[in-house]
Amino acid sequence: SMAALDPSFVSNRAMTAVDIGVAHTRRREIDEAARVIGDAAELTTVNHSARLVTVIRGARLAMQDWHTSPAVRALDDRLACYGFAPSGKT
């Protein structure tokens, strides 16, 4: 469905990416989940909606069991770059 989305609908693309990331997390595909969720977070630099930020934080929280993995640590670094505080506060 990502390929079918108009690139100008940044929020829709980001929400879809988070959904895909959550699906990867549920399948325990943590490296891919972290990458996709990080890509969604990058889109918040274009469209900083409170709803999107909340959804991304929830997706990251779902990955807490893997917080020491290199992929999740890299995601945390990306999130910090985009203004997501480590504690979950913006």
C-alpha positions in Angstrom: 0.0 0.0 0.0 3.0 2.4 0.5 3.7 2.4 -3.2 0.1 3.5 -3.9 0.2 6.5 -1.6 0.6 9.9 -3.0 4.0 11.2 -1.7 2.5 14.5 -0.9 0.3 12.8 1.8 3.2 12.7 4.3 1.0 11.9 7.4 -0.6 9.0 5.6 2.7 7.7 4.5 4.1 8.0 8.0 1.1 6.2 9.6 1.3 3.4 7.1 5.0 3.0 7.8 4.3 2.8 11.5 1.7 0.1 10.9 4.2 -1.8 8.8 6.9 -1.4 11.6 4.4 -2.7 14.2 3.7 -5.7 12.0 7.4 -6.4 11.8 7.7 -6.1 15.6 4.9 -8.6 16.1 6.8 -11.0 13.8 10.0 -10.3 15.9 11.7 -8.8 12.8 13.2 -6.1 14.9 15.9 -4.8 12.5 13.3 -4.1 9.9 10.8 -2.7 12.4 13.3 -0.3 13.7 14.2 0.8 10.2 10.6 1.4 9.1 9.6 3.2 12.3 12.7 5.4 12.0 11.7 6.3 8.5 8.2 7.2 9.8 9.8 9.3 12.5 11.8 11.1 9.9 8.6 12.2 8.2 7.6 14.0 11.4 10.2 16.6 10.4 7.8 17.5 7.5 4.5 16.9 9.3 4.8 17.1 13.1 1.3 15.9 14.1 0.7 15.1 17.8 -1.1 11.9 16.7 1.8 10.7 14.6 4.2 11.4 17.4 2.0 9.4 19.8 1.8 6.5 17.4 5.5 6.4 16.9 6.2 6.5 20.6 3.8 3.5 21.1 5.5 1.6 18.3 8.9 2.2 20.0 7.5 1.2 23.4 6.4 -2.1 21.8 10.0 -2.8 21.0 11.2 -2.4 24.6 12.1 -6.1 25.0 14.8 -5.5 22.4 16.1 -2.2 23.8 19.7 -3.4 23.9 19.7 -4.6 20.3 21.8 -2.5 17.9 18.8 -1.8 15.7 16.7 -0.4 18.5 19.6 1.6 19.9 20.1 3.0 16.4 16.3 3.8 16.3 16.6 5.6 19.6 19.4 7.7 18.2 17.3 8.5 15.1 14.4 9.4 17.3 16.5 11.7 19.4 17.7 13.4 16.2 14.1 14.1 15.2 13.3 15.6 18.6 11.9 12.5 20.4 13.3 12.6 23.9 14.5 9.3 25.3 12.0 9.5 28.1 9.2 9.7 25.6 8.8 13.5 26.1 9.1 15.9 23.2 
